[in-house]
């Protein structure tokens, strides 16, 4: 029996999106190839196509037997349509909830790529028109025209980088490849005579799973597991991640917040409550840019329960995001299955506007425009989370200049996004080449992350180590600083040989 682990994407680096880990299992003459996650590398559109095509080539989709998905965030599933185009013929394995969320998430990714491709193409055409104008006939009298024209022609860029990695037409094939429309937790699935897999709830996002792989032959039995993105011990709507019971030889764990501790949620909840109370007096609006999957549903649940308990004044929560509305409807269908923590204390289905009197869905762009112009006070949750796209930009464009507007930034803001620029409380921002004055009050919150922080990660690994003295911990999905910080903390109860900070394109036996 020989097992190798190779991190093709998502290892410790500055850009740890594009999660893709190849497991190669040799059992005599038989070789089983399993890819854990197939994430899209997220970067500027000009770089995205080349990086993801290169990742797909390294994966060698045609040789894979299975792709196992830990959860349905795009940096873990976004490469699937491309891999099927590259002749992946095996089955995709995920939980039932992850399977239901995969379609809207992939469609949204394809839509965004299509829009960015069109915009990039438009910019390229404008540049080409400028070049053509420069070399128009009225410039023939200028010296060295032929030399300049030929230089320009030879240096002209190929616009293939303006194409989307995949389109809407590529998504049905992904959904058809999902085995059994998803798996329940804690059920072993046979991959081959010697290899089985199962999922434990990860607590990060609905449908998220810690993947356990069992390899067993006549001589020995081995277990390895992947955390995917690990949730918090004090999650807002999901129970904490379950501890793997099997005797693990290897555990691959993410380190997104491996060097950081989340601030006190109690203090930030009080701050949020104070903002809502203050806005009631000024008759302003509260804008919350939010990620469509999990963060939006967490905020709907949290705010609705605070209103139900009379901790904050009642106000309407408007949801203005087609993707978030679709995902919230799926959360509503899961409500009766009892998978949420503390749901017995909620007398209604928070994700169903027919049950939750505080929640209203905005169903069209026209309705969104009317609500933006409305003088009424209310709270709005709109996509996208970093305010770089989506309907939230319409709200910000109109309401940032108003001093009675409150903007609540509740997630990580990547560099150069509008959310990151607003977090610095500027006097103005540029939106669609327009200078927008910022008189609104900008509030940043850092306690709502759905990722386990350093304390939670160390606590989880300590519990595993108590059961598995010789376990090896592979740290991935984080930057160097957070990975090294987590590694140092683990040395309090593990030896140096038991801790590996992963590198892309390196085999670990």
ZAGURO-428599 format. One line per 3 residues: number of its first residue (from 1); for each residue x, y, z of C-alpha. Coordinates in nm, 4 decimals. Each point is the difference from the previous one (the first is absolute). Example, Ala and Ser with C-alpha at 12.3 -4.5 7.8 and 13.67 -1.06 7.14 Angstrom:
% residues 2
1) 1.2300,-0.4500,0.7800  0.1370,0.3440,-0.0660;
END
This chain:
% residues 509
1) 0.0000,0.0000,0.0000  0.1401,0.3376,-0.1052  -0.1786,0.3335,0.0506;
4) 0.1190,0.3369,-0.1288  -0.1529,0.3420,0.0547  0.0703,0.2816,-0.2454;
7) -0.1278,0.3552,0.0435  -0.0651,0.1311,-0.3500  -0.1830,0.3103,0.1256;
10) -0.0992,0.1565,0.3298  0.3245,-0.0720,0.1849  0.1656,0.2607,0.2209;
13) 0.0618,0.3057,-0.2203  -0.1089,0.3599,-0.0563  -0.2928,-0.1234,-0.2123;
16) -0.1416,-0.3144,0.1588  -0.3168,-0.0158,-0.2100  -0.0340,-0.2790,-0.2543;
19) 0.0030,-0.2834,0.2543  0.0986,-0.3265,-0.1698  0.1767,-0.2881,0.1753;
22) 0.0829,-0.3207,-0.1852  0.0000,-0.3301,0.1895  0.1740,-0.2861,-0.1819;
25) -0.0584,-0.3437,0.1524  0.2038,-0.2951,-0.1273  -0.1289,-0.3442,0.0974;
28) 0.2109,-0.2507,-0.1890  -0.0518,0.0654,-0.3687  -0.3115,0.2081,0.0639;
31) 0.0233,0.3786,0.0237  -0.2907,0.2143,0.1223  0.0172,0.3754,-0.0578;
34) -0.2236,0.2223,0.2147  -0.0133,0.3805,-0.0151  -0.1131,0.1742,0.3181;
37) -0.1732,0.3237,-0.1090  0.0212,0.1685,-0.3385  0.0135,0.3703,0.0772;
40) 0.0240,0.2993,-0.2307  0.3086,0.2172,0.0431  -0.1420,0.3443,0.0651;
43) 0.2006,0.2939,-0.1286  -0.0326,0.2860,-0.2460  -0.1900,-0.1105,-0.3088;
46) 0.3019,0.0525,-0.2230  0.1959,-0.2603,0.1993  -0.2837,-0.2347,0.0918;
49) -0.0321,-0.1929,-0.3253  0.3693,-0.0790,-0.0338  0.0375,-0.1029,0.3660;
52) -0.3042,-0.2274,-0.0024  0.0870,-0.1605,-0.3326  0.3455,-0.0743,0.1392;
55) -0.1533,-0.1482,0.3153  -0.2323,-0.2179,-0.2076  0.2967,-0.1288,-0.2009;
58) 0.1872,-0.0955,0.3182  -0.3054,-0.1856,0.1313  -0.0230,-0.2222,-0.3119;
61) -0.3770,-0.0373,0.0254  -0.0173,-0.2935,-0.2410  0.2012,-0.2170,0.2452;
64) -0.2163,0.0698,0.3078  -0.2357,-0.2606,0.1423  -0.1831,0.2278,0.2468;
67) -0.0280,0.3623,0.1069  -0.1082,0.0450,0.3631  -0.1344,0.3435,0.0938;
70) 0.0226,0.1338,0.3578  -0.2497,0.2855,-0.0522  -0.1537,0.2208,-0.2684;
73) 0.2022,0.3209,0.0148  0.1451,0.0951,-0.3383  0.3622,-0.0316,0.1146;
76) -0.0828,-0.3693,0.0609  -0.2393,-0.0834,-0.2896  0.0567,0.2669,-0.2641;
79) 0.2301,-0.2076,-0.2215  -0.2446,-0.2906,-0.0407  -0.1548,0.1120,-0.3337;
82) 0.3454,0.0392,-0.1528  0.1121,-0.3437,0.1226  -0.3016,-0.1633,-0.1641;
85) 0.0874,0.1844,-0.3208  0.3494,-0.1483,0.0438  -0.1458,-0.3530,-0.0141;
88) -0.0549,-0.0868,0.3664  -0.2167,-0.3147,-0.0233  -0.0276,-0.0964,0.3668;
91) -0.2531,0.0922,0.2688  -0.0225,0.3064,0.2239  -0.0612,-0.0780,0.3679;
94) -0.1394,0.2526,0.2484  -0.2675,0.0324,0.2685  -0.3666,0.0411,-0.0895;
97) -0.0110,0.3670,0.0981  0.3233,0.0762,-0.1872  -0.1518,-0.1566,-0.3123;
100) -0.3104,0.2219,0.0234  0.2128,0.3144,0.0370  0.2390,-0.0860,-0.2826;
103) -0.2286,0.1035,-0.2861  -0.0744,0.3610,0.1102  0.3607,0.0572,0.1050;
106) 0.1444,-0.1216,-0.3324  -0.2592,0.1896,-0.2028  0.0871,0.3204,0.1830;
109) 0.3700,-0.0614,-0.0658  -0.0690,-0.0546,-0.3719  -0.2113,0.3168,-0.0120;
112) 0.2717,0.2107,0.1629  0.2643,-0.1407,-0.2361  -0.2208,0.0739,-0.2997;
115) -0.0501,0.3618,0.1099  0.3715,0.0464,0.0690  0.0882,-0.1551,-0.3355;
118) -0.2362,0.2379,-0.1807  0.1425,0.2995,0.1866  0.3568,-0.1107,-0.0685;
121) -0.0842,-0.0485,-0.3685  -0.1587,0.3457,-0.0105  0.3168,0.1579,0.1458;
124) 0.2135,-0.1900,-0.2526  -0.2145,0.1231,-0.2889  0.0259,0.3595,0.1223;
127) 0.3772,-0.0300,0.0119  0.0031,-0.1489,-0.3481  -0.2063,0.2902,-0.1342;
130) 0.2505,0.2439,0.1493  0.2845,-0.1901,-0.1671  -0.1819,-0.0015,-0.3338;
133) -0.0701,0.3708,0.0322  0.3665,0.0691,0.0631  0.0950,-0.1806,-0.3186;
136) -0.2831,0.1413,-0.2128  0.0576,0.1307,-0.3528  0.0473,0.3596,0.1072;
139) 0.3195,-0.1136,0.1753  0.1535,-0.1430,-0.3171  0.1975,0.3151,-0.0508;
142) 0.1714,-0.0440,0.3351  0.3436,-0.1532,-0.0236  0.0676,-0.3668,0.0700;
145) -0.3735,-0.0855,-0.0127  0.0525,-0.3523,-0.1402  0.2548,-0.0841,0.2671;
148) -0.2308,0.1149,0.2803  -0.3024,-0.1797,-0.1473  0.1873,-0.3277,-0.0344;
151) 0.1352,0.0300,0.3539  -0.3531,0.0602,0.1272  -0.1373,-0.2911,-0.2014;
154) 0.2672,-0.2411,0.1206  -0.0438,0.1104,0.3603  -0.3781,-0.0290,-0.0005;
157) -0.1221,-0.2128,0.2893  -0.1983,-0.3182,-0.0381  -0.3439,0.0605,0.1533;
160) -0.0548,-0.3632,0.0997  0.0508,0.1107,0.3600  -0.3357,0.1798,-0.0298;
163) -0.1880,-0.3303,-0.0009  -0.1789,-0.1528,0.2990  0.1449,-0.3223,0.1439;
166) -0.3448,-0.1566,-0.0472  -0.3584,0.1029,-0.0775  -0.3532,-0.0904,0.1086;
169) -0.0087,-0.2782,-0.2615  0.2781,-0.1871,0.1833  -0.1802,-0.0277,0.3359;
172) -0.2626,-0.2752,-0.0657  0.2783,-0.2521,-0.0572  0.1319,0.0722,0.3507;
175) -0.3390,-0.0606,0.1606  -0.0445,-0.3259,-0.1906  0.3375,-0.1247,0.1273;
178) -0.0950,0.0334,0.3692  -0.0382,-0.3473,0.1475  -0.3413,-0.0756,0.1545;
181) -0.0839,0.3749,0.0044  0.2208,0.0267,0.3062  0.0721,-0.2110,0.3071;
184) -0.1287,0.0083,0.3584  0.2547,0.0563,0.2779  0.1634,-0.2938,0.1812;
187) -0.0661,-0.2517,-0.2816  0.2910,-0.1895,-0.1549  0.0024,0.0055,-0.3794;
190) 0.1928,-0.2629,-0.1935  0.2481,0.1450,-0.2521  0.1740,-0.3296,-0.0697;
193) 0.0302,-0.3355,0.1709  0.2667,0.1397,0.2360  -0.0944,0.3704,0.0216;
196) -0.3026,0.1685,0.1629  -0.0858,0.3586,0.1008  -0.2451,0.1814,0.2255;
199) -0.0798,0.3518,0.1265  -0.0158,0.1611,0.3431  -0.1727,0.3426,0.0347;
202) 0.2672,0.2726,-0.0190  -0.2089,0.2816,0.1487  0.1294,0.2532,-0.2556;
205) -0.2930,0.0140,-0.2406  -0.3139,-0.2016,-0.0500  0.0916,-0.3214,-0.1797;
208) 0.3648,0.0392,0.0975  0.1826,-0.3229,0.0739  0.3230,-0.1254,0.1535;
211) 0.1001,-0.2793,-0.2390  0.1337,-0.3266,0.1412  0.1577,-0.2575,-0.2314;
214) 0.0542,-0.3598,0.1128  0.2480,-0.2235,-0.1838  -0.0081,-0.3631,0.1064;
217) 0.1547,-0.3180,-0.1368  0.0865,-0.3361,0.1539  0.3138,0.1324,0.1688;
220) -0.0891,0.3466,0.1303  -0.2588,0.2741,0.0407  0.0689,0.3737,-0.0283;
223) -0.2099,0.3136,0.0406  0.0611,0.3544,-0.1230  -0.2308,0.3016,0.0225;
226) -0.0463,0.3496,-0.1451  -0.1573,0.2819,0.1981  -0.1107,0.2014,-0.3024;
229) -0.0785,0.3367,0.1586  -0.0546,-0.0642,0.3695  -0.2800,0.1806,0.1835;
232) -0.0006,0.1619,0.3423  -0.0789,-0.1510,0.3371  -0.2429,0.2907,0.0503;
235) -0.1628,0.0161,-0.3444  -0.3057,0.2201,-0.0410  -0.2311,-0.2506,-0.1672;
238) 0.1943,-0.3261,-0.0328  0.1255,-0.2374,0.2708  0.3791,-0.0201,0.0538;
241) 0.2028,-0.2345,-0.2221  -0.0180,-0.3632,0.1096  0.3154,-0.1762,0.1130;
244) 0.1115,-0.2808,-0.2301  -0.0223,-0.3295,0.1884  0.2218,-0.2127,-0.2239;
247) 0.3675,-0.0542,0.0861  0.1548,0.2476,-0.2430  0.3448,-0.0259,-0.1479;
250) -0.0211,0.3381,-0.1782  -0.2211,0.3051,0.0429  0.0045,0.2885,-0.2478;
253) -0.1274,0.3196,0.1624  -0.0624,0.3510,-0.1290  0.1752,0.3025,0.1552;
256) -0.1965,0.2992,-0.1308  -0.0051,0.1493,0.3507  0.2817,-0.2160,0.1367;
259) 0.1828,0.3003,0.1445  -0.2968,0.2082,0.1129  -0.2680,0.0033,0.2680;
262) -0.3475,0.1273,-0.0789  -0.1033,0.3012,0.2101  -0.2787,-0.0300,0.2536;
265) -0.3296,-0.0581,-0.1784  -0.1894,0.1221,0.3077  0.1559,0.3453,-0.0246;
268) -0.0596,0.0231,-0.3753  -0.3638,-0.1118,0.0389  -0.0504,0.2837,0.2487;
271) 0.1566,0.2410,-0.2507  -0.2324,-0.1285,-0.2749  -0.3022,0.0374,0.2306;
274) 0.1035,0.3588,0.0809  0.0250,0.0805,-0.3726  -0.3505,-0.1328,-0.0649;
277) -0.1423,0.1976,0.2945  0.1754,0.3194,-0.1146  -0.1265,-0.0404,-0.3565;
280) -0.3567,-0.0232,0.1270  0.0348,0.3568,0.1275  0.1650,0.1446,-0.3118;
283) -0.2421,-0.1825,-0.2362  0.2918,-0.1190,-0.2073  0.0827,-0.3322,-0.1632;
286) 0.2474,-0.2709,0.0981  0.1882,-0.1662,-0.2875  0.1688,-0.3365,0.0596;
289) 0.2051,-0.1342,-0.2950  -0.0001,-0.3762,0.0457  0.1176,-0.3253,-0.1563;
292) -0.2918,-0.1943,-0.1441  0.0802,-0.3364,0.1601  -0.0092,-0.0309,0.3810;
295) 0.0845,0.3585,0.1041  -0.3309,0.1351,-0.1326  -0.1980,-0.2761,0.1718;
298) 0.1928,0.0509,0.3237  -0.0880,0.3704,0.0018  -0.3668,-0.0687,-0.0788;
301) -0.0178,-0.2496,0.2884  0.1925,0.2212,0.2429  -0.1929,0.3219,-0.0694;
304) -0.3379,-0.1737,-0.0051  0.0640,-0.1634,0.3367  0.1209,0.3307,0.1491;
307) -0.3258,0.1607,-0.1110  -0.2078,-0.2921,0.1234  0.1646,0.0309,0.3438;
310) -0.0537,0.3798,0.0001  0.3752,0.0608,0.0198  -0.0233,0.2429,-0.2933;
313) -0.2938,0.1940,-0.1472  -0.2022,-0.1807,-0.2631  0.0893,0.1003,-0.3538;
316) -0.0350,-0.1653,-0.3387  0.2965,-0.2013,-0.1257  0.0060,0.0282,-0.3792;
319) 0.2068,-0.2567,-0.1879  0.1172,0.1320,-0.3369  0.2045,-0.2705,-0.1691;
322) -0.1425,-0.2563,-0.2453  0.2670,-0.2552,0.0909  -0.0383,0.0520,0.3760;
325) -0.3801,-0.0237,-0.0332  0.0291,-0.3322,-0.1841  0.2398,-0.1389,0.2596;
328) -0.2152,0.1309,0.2875  -0.2952,-0.1923,-0.1459  0.2119,-0.3174,0.0146;
331) 0.0884,0.0761,0.3626  -0.3723,0.0294,0.0648  -0.0513,-0.3535,-0.1322;
334) 0.2754,-0.1279,0.2343  -0.1615,0.1637,0.3059  -0.2326,-0.2926,0.0642;
337) 0.2905,-0.2465,-0.0056  0.1389,0.1255,0.3311  0.3552,0.0685,-0.1166;
340) 0.0263,0.3480,0.1568  0.1244,0.0694,0.3508  -0.2404,0.1566,0.2500;
343) -0.2894,-0.0173,-0.2470  -0.2394,-0.1257,0.2683  0.0134,0.3493,0.1495;
346) -0.1212,0.1601,-0.3248  -0.3819,-0.0069,-0.0330  0.0044,0.0495,-0.3787;
349) 0.1985,-0.0947,-0.3093  0.2369,0.3000,-0.0306  0.0798,-0.0726,-0.3659;
352) -0.3614,-0.0054,-0.1192  -0.1533,0.3478,-0.0528  -0.3468,-0.1550,0.0424;
355) 0.1024,-0.1117,0.3484  0.2438,0.2768,0.0973  -0.1931,0.3281,0.0215;
358) 0.3233,0.2006,0.0073  0.1333,-0.1285,-0.3361  -0.0936,0.1300,-0.3457;
361) 0.1548,-0.1056,-0.3322  0.0637,0.2538,-0.2767  -0.0763,-0.1872,-0.3210;
364) 0.1145,0.2301,-0.2810  0.2393,0.2797,-0.0892  -0.2980,0.2336,-0.0491;
367) -0.1230,-0.0729,0.3518  0.3519,0.0538,0.1307  0.0165,0.3415,-0.1688;
370) -0.3358,0.0994,0.1534  0.1134,-0.1033,0.3467  0.3256,0.1959,-0.0317;
373) -0.2062,0.3138,-0.0684  -0.2446,-0.0717,0.2847  0.0111,0.2390,0.2988;
376) -0.0865,-0.2838,0.2396  0.2500,-0.1302,0.2529  0.0983,-0.3653,-0.0184;
379) 0.2933,-0.2412,-0.0066  0.1324,-0.1385,-0.3271  0.2191,-0.3060,-0.0573;
382) 0.1330,-0.0020,-0.3557  0.2669,-0.1754,-0.2061  0.2905,-0.0031,-0.0323;
385) 0.1959,-0.0448,0.3224  0.2942,0.2210,-0.0985  -0.2272,0.2528,-0.1761;
388) 0.1892,-0.0519,-0.3250  -0.3016,-0.1171,-0.2002  -0.3703,-0.0691,0.0314;
391) -0.2977,0.2108,0.1042  0.1660,0.1359,0.3115  0.1888,0.2429,-0.2229;
394) -0.3262,0.1679,-0.1012  -0.0856,0.0534,0.3663  0.3444,0.1360,0.0807;
397) 0.0114,0.2310,-0.3003  -0.3219,0.1738,0.1087  0.0309,-0.0150,0.3782;
400) 0.3706,0.0490,0.0794  -0.0414,0.3801,-0.0325  -0.2707,-0.0010,0.2747;
403) 0.1138,0.0518,0.3587  -0.2856,-0.2084,0.1442  0.1162,-0.3126,-0.1895;
406) 0.1839,-0.2724,0.1911  0.2195,-0.2503,-0.1881  0.0924,-0.3196,0.1866;
409) 0.2946,-0.1938,-0.1459  -0.0309,-0.3491,0.1505  0.2597,-0.2075,-0.1833;
412) 0.3527,-0.0144,-0.1331  0.0718,0.2728,-0.2556  0.2669,-0.0855,-0.2570;
415) 0.2480,0.2635,-0.1096  -0.1238,0.2541,-0.2569  -0.3679,-0.0941,0.0402;
418) -0.2562,0.2719,0.0667  -0.0637,-0.1533,0.3423  0.3663,0.0286,0.0925;
421) 0.0096,0.3632,-0.1158  -0.3133,0.0823,0.2020  0.1484,-0.1642,0.3093;
424) 0.2650,0.2740,-0.0016  -0.2819,0.2593,0.0346  0.0970,0.2148,-0.2990;
427) -0.1502,0.3381,-0.0911  -0.1006,-0.1388,-0.3388  0.0212,-0.3147,-0.2144;
430) -0.0084,-0.0586,-0.3752  -0.2864,-0.2131,-0.1325  -0.0451,-0.0527,-0.3747;
433) 0.2328,0.2932,-0.0691  -0.2160,0.2228,0.2221  0.1270,0.1747,0.3125;
436) -0.2327,-0.0841,0.2907  0.0166,0.2067,0.3185  -0.0022,-0.2117,0.3152;
439) -0.2015,0.1564,0.2823  -0.1453,-0.3324,0.1175  0.1330,-0.1545,0.3193;
442) 0.2215,-0.3009,-0.0765  0.0150,-0.2813,0.2561  0.2302,-0.3025,-0.0219;
445) -0.0675,-0.3296,0.1778  0.2524,-0.2841,0.0237  -0.1752,-0.2534,0.2243;
448) -0.2424,-0.1498,-0.2542  0.2472,-0.2200,-0.1887  -0.1194,-0.3590,-0.0508;
451) 0.3604,-0.1279,0.0108  0.1507,-0.1453,0.3160  0.2607,0.2356,0.1433;
454) 0.3351,-0.0995,0.1486  -0.1498,-0.1010,0.3325  -0.2672,-0.2196,-0.1592;
457) 0.2466,-0.1609,-0.2426  0.2447,-0.0856,0.2781  -0.2834,-0.1336,0.2160;
460) -0.1225,-0.2276,-0.2805  0.3461,-0.1390,-0.0762  0.0729,-0.0534,0.3690;
463) -0.3109,-0.2195,0.0254  0.1160,-0.2016,-0.3018  0.3519,-0.0345,0.1422;
466) -0.1365,-0.1382,0.3268  -0.1418,-0.2939,-0.2003  0.2840,-0.0294,-0.2516;
469) 0.3463,0.0373,0.1512  0.1857,-0.0407,-0.3305  -0.2313,0.2140,-0.2147;
472) 0.1585,0.2245,-0.2633  -0.1553,0.3432,-0.0528  0.0224,0.1587,-0.3459;
475) -0.0752,0.3731,0.0072  -0.1476,0.1488,-0.3178  -0.2412,0.2711,-0.1216;
478) 0.1617,0.3030,0.1634  0.2810,0.2491,-0.0409  0.3497,-0.0568,0.1360;
481) -0.0499,0.2181,0.3072  -0.3165,-0.1761,0.1185  0.1324,-0.3473,-0.0853;
484) 0.3239,0.0557,0.1932  -0.1867,0.1433,0.2980  -0.2280,-0.3042,0.0134;
487) 0.3000,-0.2312,-0.0364  0.1778,0.1606,0.2965  -0.3072,-0.0426,0.2212;
490) -0.0318,-0.3664,-0.0962  0.3583,-0.0622,0.1170  -0.1257,0.0290,0.3566;
493) -0.1355,-0.3538,-0.0313  0.1337,-0.1372,-0.3313  0.3570,-0.0599,-0.1181;
496) 0.1559,0.1857,-0.2917  -0.0200,-0.3170,-0.2115  -0.3761,-0.0138,0.0459;
499) -0.0622,0.3487,-0.1509  0.0385,0.0756,-0.3719  -0.0692,0.3365,-0.1626;
502) -0.1053,-0.0928,-0.3530  0.1417,0.1210,-0.3284  -0.1702,-0.0071,-0.3379;
505) 0.1060,-0.2732,-0.2450  0.1869,-0.2013,0.2621  -0.0630,-0.3703,0.0697;
508) -0.0328,-0.1092,0.3617  0.0256,-0.3756,0.0650;
END
